[in-house]
Amino acid sequence: MDANITVTSKGQATLPVAMRRRLGLADSGGVLHAHLDEDTGELVLTKPPTISELSERISRHIKPGTRPLLNVDQFYQSQRELRS
């Protein structure tokens, strides 16, 4: 889906309603991540991942049987003891 978007003198732009609906953005508000590729001059807007999506991505890299880390201070202390 392509569209020409006008930027106002205040630097504001409005996404067409069809794009907002496609992205699942509310009628007012919403958050997008912007990335400017300086080599190509392309501006890419993406919807940030939800907590569930982040959790799913992270869990792919965790070895089966790994216990969840509940106390970061305790973890670092145990690592210091192993190195001593």
A tleap script that builds the chain and sets N, CA, C and O, in Angstrom:
source leaprc.protein.ff14SB
mol = sequence {
  NMET ASP ALA ASN ILE THR VAL THR SER LYS
  GLY GLN ALA THR LEU PRO VAL ALA MET ARG
  ARG ARG LEU GLY LEU ALA ASP SER GLY GLY
  VAL LEU HIE ALA HIE LEU ASP GLU ASP THR
  GLY GLU LEU VAL LEU THR LYS PRO PRO THR
  ILE SER GLU LEU SER GLU ARG ILE SER ARG
  HIE ILE LYS PRO GLY THR ARG PRO LEU LEU
  ASN VAL ASP GLN PHE TYR GLN SER GLN ARG
  GLU LEU ARG CSER
}
set mol.1.N position { 0.849 -1.161 0.000 }
set mol.1.CA position { 0.000 0.000 0.000 }
set mol.1.C position { 0.901 1.233 0.000 }
set mol.1.O position { 1.745 1.379 0.884 }
set mol.2.N position { 0.738 2.095 -0.952 }
set mol.2.CA position { 1.536 3.314 -1.066 }
set mol.2.C position { 0.641 4.533 -0.915 }
set mol.2.O position { -0.547 4.487 -1.235 }
set mol.3.N position { 1.212 5.609 -0.433 }
set mol.3.CA position { 0.478 6.865 -0.308 }
set mol.3.C position { 1.470 8.011 -0.248 }
set mol.3.O position { 2.585 7.853 0.248 }
set mol.4.N position { 1.064 9.153 -0.749 }
set mol.4.CA position { 1.838 10.373 -0.571 }
set mol.4.C position { 1.317 11.044 0.682 }
set mol.4.O position { 0.111 11.230 0.842 }
set mol.5.N position { 2.228 11.408 1.570 }
set mol.5.CA position { 1.860 12.012 2.843 }
set mol.5.C position { 2.481 13.398 2.910 }
set mol.5.O position { 3.676 13.573 2.672 }
set mol.6.N position { 1.653 14.373 3.236 }
set mol.6.CA position { 2.112 15.749 3.343 }
set mol.6.C position { 2.615 16.016 4.758 }
set mol.6.O position { 1.984 15.619 5.737 }
set mol.7.N position { 3.744 16.685 4.853 }
set mol.7.CA position { 4.288 17.085 6.143 }
set mol.7.C position { 3.998 18.569 6.318 }
set mol.7.O position { 4.304 19.375 5.439 }
set mol.8.N position { 3.405 18.931 7.460 }
set mol.8.CA position { 3.040 20.316 7.720 }
set mol.8.C position { 4.272 21.138 8.109 }
set mol.8.O position { 5.358 20.592 8.303 }
set mol.9.N position { 4.089 22.441 8.217 }
set mol.9.CA position { 5.185 23.326 8.616 }
set mol.9.C position { 5.649 23.023 10.039 }
set mol.9.O position { 6.763 23.388 10.415 }
set mol.10.N position { 4.809 22.362 10.830 }
set mol.10.CA position { 5.179 21.963 12.188 }
set mol.10.C position { 5.843 20.587 12.212 }
set mol.10.O position { 6.183 20.094 13.288 }
set mol.11.N position { 6.036 19.957 11.055 }
set mol.11.CA position { 6.680 18.656 10.979 }
set mol.11.C position { 5.746 17.500 11.238 }
set mol.11.O position { 6.198 16.378 11.466 }
set mol.12.N position { 4.441 17.754 11.208 }
set mol.12.CA position { 3.469 16.698 11.464 }
set mol.12.C position { 2.982 16.084 10.156 }
set mol.12.O position { 2.891 16.756 9.128 }
set mol.13.N position { 2.676 14.807 10.220 }
set mol.13.CA position { 2.155 14.079 9.064 }
set mol.13.C position { 0.980 13.236 9.528 }
set mol.13.O position { 0.938 12.791 10.675 }
set mol.14.N position { 0.031 13.020 8.637 }
set mol.14.CA position { -1.134 12.197 8.951 }
set mol.14.C position { -1.117 10.961 8.080 }
set mol.14.O position { -1.009 11.052 6.857 }
set mol.15.N position { -1.224 9.798 8.719 }
set mol.15.CA position { -1.318 8.552 7.954 }
set mol.15.C position { -2.749 8.379 7.474 }
set mol.15.O position { -3.687 8.618 8.234 }
set mol.16.N position { -2.930 7.970 6.239 }
set mol.16.CA position { -4.284 7.715 5.752 }
set mol.16.C position { -4.991 6.662 6.597 }
set mol.16.O position { -4.354 5.748 7.121 }
set mol.17.N position { -6.293 6.790 6.726 }
set mol.17.CA position { -7.080 5.905 7.574 }
set mol.17.C position { -6.907 4.437 7.180 }
set mol.17.O position { -6.880 3.566 8.050 }
set mol.18.N position { -6.792 4.156 5.899 }
set mol.18.CA position { -6.627 2.762 5.459 }
set mol.18.C position { -5.333 2.168 6.016 }
set mol.18.O position { -5.303 1.003 6.410 }
set mol.19.N position { -4.265 2.968 6.047 }
set mol.19.CA position { -2.992 2.480 6.597 }
set mol.19.C position { -3.097 2.292 8.106 }
set mol.19.O position { -2.609 1.298 8.644 }
set mol.20.N position { -3.731 3.244 8.791 }
set mol.20.CA position { -3.884 3.106 10.246 }
set mol.20.C position { -4.677 1.861 10.588 }
set mol.20.O position { -4.337 1.141 11.526 }
set mol.21.N position { -5.717 1.608 9.844 }
set mol.21.CA position { -6.520 0.404 10.111 }
set mol.21.C position { -5.712 -0.854 9.837 }
set mol.21.O position { -5.783 -1.821 10.595 }
set mol.22.N position { -4.958 -0.843 8.773 }
set mol.22.CA position { -4.142 -2.010 8.412 }
set mol.22.C position { -3.106 -2.314 9.498 }
set mol.22.O position { -2.774 -3.472 9.749 }
set mol.23.N position { -2.598 -1.241 10.141 }
set mol.23.CA position { -1.612 -1.401 11.207 }
set mol.23.C position { -2.257 -1.658 12.566 }
set mol.23.O position { -1.568 -1.950 13.543 }
set mol.24.N position { -3.574 -1.547 12.620 }
set mol.24.CA position { -4.272 -1.759 13.885 }
set mol.24.C position { -4.100 -0.609 14.851 }
set mol.24.O position { -4.169 -0.803 16.065 }
set mol.25.N position { -3.877 0.590 14.329 }
set mol.25.CA position { -3.718 1.765 15.172 }
set mol.25.C position { -5.075 2.359 15.484 }
set mol.25.O position { -5.988 2.322 14.658 }
set mol.26.N position { -5.200 2.905 16.676 }
set mol.26.CA position { -6.454 3.531 17.090 }
set mol.26.C position { -6.706 4.780 16.257 }
set mol.26.O position { -5.807 5.298 15.595 }
set mol.27.N position { -7.949 5.252 16.305 }
set mol.27.CA position { -8.298 6.467 15.558 }
set mol.27.C position { -7.497 7.671 16.029 }
set mol.27.O position { -7.167 8.550 15.233 }
set mol.28.N position { -7.186 7.715 17.311 }
set mol.28.CA position { -6.336 8.794 17.817 }
set mol.28.C position { -5.198 8.166 18.607 }
set mol.28.O position { -5.406 7.236 19.386 }
set mol.29.N position { -4.029 8.670 18.404 }
set mol.29.CA position { -2.870 8.136 19.114 }
set mol.29.C position { -2.292 6.927 18.414 }
set mol.29.O position { -2.655 6.617 17.280 }
set mol.30.N position { -1.405 6.260 19.088 }
set mol.30.CA position { -0.711 5.112 18.515 }
set mol.30.C position { 0.766 5.418 18.408 }
set mol.30.O position { 1.167 6.582 18.398 }
set mol.31.N position { 1.567 4.390 18.328 }
set mol.31.CA position { 3.021 4.555 18.293 }
set mol.31.C position { 3.580 3.800 17.101 }
set mol.31.O position { 3.202 2.659 16.837 }
set mol.32.N position { 4.478 4.449 16.391 }
set mol.32.CA position { 5.205 3.823 15.298 }
set mol.32.C position { 6.689 4.032 15.525 }
set mol.32.O position { 7.098 5.027 16.124 }
set mol.33.N position { 7.493 3.097 15.046 }
set mol.33.CA position { 8.948 3.227 15.091 }
set mol.33.C position { 9.390 3.733 13.724 }
set mol.33.O position { 8.972 3.199 12.696 }
set mol.34.N position { 10.237 4.763 13.710 }
set mol.34.CA position { 10.731 5.330 12.453 }
set mol.34.C position { 12.210 5.007 12.294 }
set mol.34.O position { 12.993 5.153 13.233 }
set mol.35.N position { 12.583 4.567 11.097 }
set mol.35.CA position { 13.985 4.286 10.778 }
set mol.35.C position { 14.313 4.976 9.456 }
set mol.35.O position { 13.659 4.743 8.439 }
set mol.36.N position { 15.337 5.829 9.488 }
set mol.36.CA position { 15.793 6.501 8.276 }
set mol.36.C position { 17.057 5.810 7.790 }
set mol.36.O position { 18.073 5.798 8.485 }
set mol.37.N position { 16.993 5.241 6.608 }
set mol.37.CA position { 18.169 4.639 5.985 }
set mol.37.C position { 18.901 5.772 5.278 }
set mol.37.O position { 18.465 6.240 4.226 }
set mol.38.N position { 20.010 6.207 5.858 }
set mol.38.CA position { 20.714 7.367 5.324 }
set mol.38.C position { 21.358 7.089 3.970 }
set mol.38.O position { 21.607 8.018 3.201 }
set mol.39.N position { 21.628 5.830 3.673 }
set mol.39.CA position { 22.226 5.496 2.380 }
set mol.39.C position { 21.224 5.650 1.243 }
set mol.39.O position { 21.566 6.148 0.170 }
set mol.40.N position { 19.992 5.223 1.478 }
set mol.40.CA position { 18.986 5.258 0.415 }
set mol.40.C position { 18.008 6.425 0.553 }
set mol.40.O position { 17.291 6.748 -0.393 }
set mol.41.N position { 17.977 7.061 1.738 }
set mol.41.CA position { 17.025 8.147 1.963 }
set mol.41.C position { 15.623 7.645 2.242 }
set mol.41.O position { 14.669 8.423 2.213 }
set mol.42.N position { 15.484 6.350 2.512 }
set mol.42.CA position { 14.163 5.792 2.775 }
set mol.42.C position { 13.810 5.911 4.245 }
set mol.42.O position { 14.638 5.644 5.116 }
set mol.43.N position { 12.582 6.311 4.514 }
set mol.43.CA position { 12.043 6.360 5.861 }
set mol.43.C position { 11.086 5.188 5.997 }
set mol.43.O position { 10.127 5.072 5.234 }
set mol.44.N position { 11.346 4.319 6.967 }
set mol.44.CA position { 10.522 3.135 7.171 }
set mol.44.C position { 9.820 3.274 8.514 }
set mol.44.O position { 10.473 3.449 9.543 }
set mol.45.N position { 8.485 3.197 8.509 }
set mol.45.CA position { 7.688 3.232 9.715 }
set mol.45.C position { 7.179 1.826 9.996 }
set mol.45.O position { 6.622 1.172 9.114 }
set mol.46.N position { 7.371 1.366 11.217 }
set mol.46.CA position { 6.886 0.047 11.600 }
set mol.46.C position { 6.173 0.137 12.939 }
set mol.46.O position { 6.433 1.026 13.749 }
set mol.47.N position { 5.279 -0.797 13.144 }
set mol.47.CA position { 4.587 -0.891 14.412 }
set mol.47.C position { 5.505 -1.634 15.376 }
set mol.47.O position { 5.976 -2.724 15.049 }
set mol.48.N position { 5.774 -1.071 16.560 }
set mol.48.CA position { 6.654 -1.778 17.508 }
set mol.48.C position { 6.041 -3.109 17.921 }
set mol.48.O position { 4.818 -3.236 17.972 }
set mol.49.N position { 6.879 -4.103 18.217 }
set mol.49.CA position { 6.338 -5.404 18.631 }
set mol.49.C position { 5.658 -5.314 19.998 }
set mol.49.O position { 6.034 -4.499 20.841 }
set mol.50.N position { 4.660 -6.159 20.199 }
set mol.50.CA position { 3.995 -6.235 21.499 }
set mol.50.C position { 4.879 -7.031 22.453 }
set mol.50.O position { 5.847 -7.665 22.033 }
set mol.51.N position { 4.542 -6.993 23.729 }
set mol.51.CA position { 5.283 -7.767 24.722 }
set mol.51.C position { 5.236 -9.256 24.370 }
set mol.51.O position { 6.237 -9.960 24.506 }
set mol.52.N position { 4.079 -9.732 23.920 }
set mol.52.CA position { 3.954 -11.145 23.548 }
set mol.52.C position { 4.870 -11.494 22.386 }
set mol.52.O position { 5.507 -12.547 22.387 }
set mol.53.N position { 4.936 -10.608 21.392 }
set mol.53.CA position { 5.806 -10.858 20.238 }
set mol.53.C position { 7.275 -10.852 20.657 }
set mol.53.O position { 8.056 -11.687 20.200 }
set mol.54.N position { 7.652 -9.911 21.527 }
set mol.54.CA position { 9.035 -9.880 22.022 }
set mol.54.C position { 9.368 -11.144 22.798 }
set mol.54.O position { 10.443 -11.720 22.634 }
set mol.55.N position { 8.436 -11.570 23.643 }
set mol.55.CA position { 8.639 -12.775 24.434 }
set mol.55.C position { 8.842 -13.984 23.530 }
set mol.55.O position { 9.705 -14.824 23.788 }
set mol.56.N position { 8.049 -14.069 22.478 }
set mol.56.CA position { 8.164 -15.191 21.542 }
set mol.56.C position { 9.520 -15.177 20.846 }
set mol.56.O position { 10.147 -16.224 20.691 }
set mol.57.N position { 9.979 -13.988 20.423 }
set mol.57.CA position { 11.280 -13.885 19.757 }
set mol.57.C position { 12.413 -14.305 20.686 }
set mol.57.O position { 13.320 -15.036 20.287 }
set mol.58.N position { 12.351 -13.836 21.926 }
set mol.58.CA position { 13.407 -14.133 22.894 }
set mol.58.C position { 13.421 -15.613 23.239 }
set mol.58.O position { 14.486 -16.220 23.350 }
set mol.59.N position { 12.238 -16.193 23.409 }
set mol.59.CA position { 12.166 -17.591 23.840 }
set mol.59.C position { 12.775 -18.552 22.819 }
set mol.59.O position { 13.148 -19.669 23.177 }
set mol.60.N position { 12.879 -18.147 21.581 }
set mol.60.CA position { 13.514 -18.996 20.568 }
set mol.60.C position { 14.997 -19.200 20.836 }
set mol.60.O position { 15.593 -20.158 20.344 }
set mol.61.N position { 15.595 -18.304 21.613 }
set mol.61.CA position { 17.039 -18.352 21.855 }
set mol.61.C position { 17.393 -18.925 23.229 }
set mol.61.O position { 18.567 -18.955 23.598 }
set mol.62.N position { 16.408 -19.373 23.979 }
set mol.62.CA position { 16.649 -19.919 25.308 }
set mol.62.C position { 16.696 -21.442 25.227 }
set mol.62.O position { 15.822 -22.077 24.637 }
set mol.63.N position { 17.716 -22.000 25.821 }
set mol.63.CA position { 17.865 -23.459 25.810 }
set mol.63.C position { 16.742 -24.094 26.617 }
set mol.63.O position { 16.363 -23.570 27.664 }
set mol.64.N position { 16.203 -25.218 26.143 }
set mol.64.CA position { 15.166 -25.912 26.916 }
set mol.64.C position { 15.680 -26.281 28.307 }
set mol.64.O position { 16.834 -26.679 28.465 }
set mol.65.N position { 14.829 -26.147 29.293 }
set mol.65.CA position { 15.191 -26.484 30.661 }
set mol.65.C position { 15.865 -25.364 31.426 }
set mol.65.O position { 16.187 -25.530 32.603 }
set mol.66.N position { 16.088 -24.218 30.781 }
set mol.66.CA position { 16.701 -23.087 31.462 }
set mol.66.C position { 15.701 -22.479 32.436 }
set mol.66.O position { 14.567 -22.161 32.079 }
set mol.67.N position { 16.157 -22.326 33.682 }
set mol.67.CA position { 15.276 -21.740 34.685 }
set mol.67.C position { 15.171 -20.240 34.454 }
set mol.67.O position { 16.152 -19.614 34.051 }
set mol.68.N position { 13.998 -19.645 34.701 }
set mol.68.CA position { 13.858 -18.205 34.508 }
set mol.68.C position { 14.715 -17.430 35.511 }
set mol.68.O position { 14.893 -17.863 36.650 }
set mol.69.N position { 15.233 -16.303 35.089 }
set mol.69.CA position { 16.046 -15.449 35.940 }
set mol.69.C position { 15.113 -14.518 36.701 }
set mol.69.O position { 14.496 -13.628 36.115 }
set mol.70.N position { 15.017 -14.728 37.998 }
set mol.70.CA position { 14.097 -13.945 38.815 }
set mol.70.C position { 14.810 -12.885 39.646 }
set mol.70.O position { 14.206 -11.878 40.015 }
set mol.71.N position { 16.092 -13.102 39.944 }
set mol.71.CA position { 16.831 -12.171 40.780 }
set mol.71.C position { 18.165 -11.871 40.104 }
set mol.71.O position { 19.087 -12.684 40.161 }
set mol.72.N position { 18.267 -10.729 39.476 }
set mol.72.CA position { 19.463 -10.376 38.715 }
set mol.72.C position { 20.674 -10.237 39.632 }
set mol.72.O position { 21.764 -10.701 39.300 }
set mol.73.N position { 20.480 -9.594 40.794 }
set mol.73.CA position { 21.600 -9.429 41.728 }
set mol.73.C position { 22.168 -10.784 42.160 }
set mol.73.O position { 23.384 -10.967 42.213 }
set mol.74.N position { 21.289 -11.715 42.463 }
set mol.74.CA position { 21.718 -13.053 42.884 }
set mol.74.C position { 22.480 -13.745 41.746 }
set mol.74.O position { 23.480 -14.420 41.985 }
set mol.75.N position { 22.006 -13.575 40.525 }
set mol.75.CA position { 22.683 -14.170 39.366 }
set mol.75.C position { 24.108 -13.638 39.239 }
set mol.75.O position { 25.053 -14.413 39.091 }
set mol.76.N position { 24.261 -12.304 39.297 }
set mol.76.CA position { 25.596 -11.725 39.156 }
set mol.76.C position { 26.512 -12.150 40.301 }
set mol.76.O position { 27.702 -12.382 40.084 }
set mol.77.N position { 25.978 -12.254 41.506 }
set mol.77.CA position { 26.772 -12.695 42.646 }
set mol.77.C position { 27.261 -14.128 42.424 }
set mol.77.O position { 28.420 -14.437 42.701 }
set mol.78.N position { 26.397 -14.989 41.932 }
set mol.78.CA position { 26.800 -16.379 41.689 }
set mol.78.C position { 27.856 -16.453 40.593 }
set mol.78.O position { 28.749 -17.297 40.661 }
set mol.79.N position { 27.774 -15.591 39.588 }
set mol.79.CA position { 28.766 -15.583 38.523 }
set mol.79.C position { 30.120 -15.100 39.042 }
set mol.79.O position { 31.162 -15.614 38.632 }
set mol.80.N position { 30.108 -14.117 39.941 }
set mol.80.CA position { 31.352 -13.635 40.545 }
set mol.80.C position { 32.015 -14.738 41.356 }
set mol.80.O position { 33.234 -14.901 41.323 }
set mol.81.N position { 31.194 -15.496 42.089 }
set mol.81.CA position { 31.737 -16.587 42.904 }
set mol.81.C position { 32.357 -17.670 42.030 }
set mol.81.O position { 33.376 -18.252 42.401 }
set mol.82.N position { 31.756 -17.948 40.874 }
set mol.82.CA position { 32.307 -18.966 39.962 }
set mol.82.C position { 33.655 -18.538 39.409 }
set mol.82.O position { 34.529 -19.377 39.189 }
set mol.83.N position { 33.832 -17.256 39.183 }
set mol.83.CA position { 35.091 -16.751 38.604 }
set mol.83.C position { 36.197 -16.633 39.632 }
set mol.83.O position { 37.369 -16.539 39.268 }
set mol.84.N position { 35.847 -16.637 40.912 }
set mol.84.CA position { 36.869 -16.473 41.972 }
set mol.84.C position { 37.640 -17.733 42.203 }
set mol.84.O position { 38.530 -17.766 43.053 }
savepdb mol mol.pdb
quit
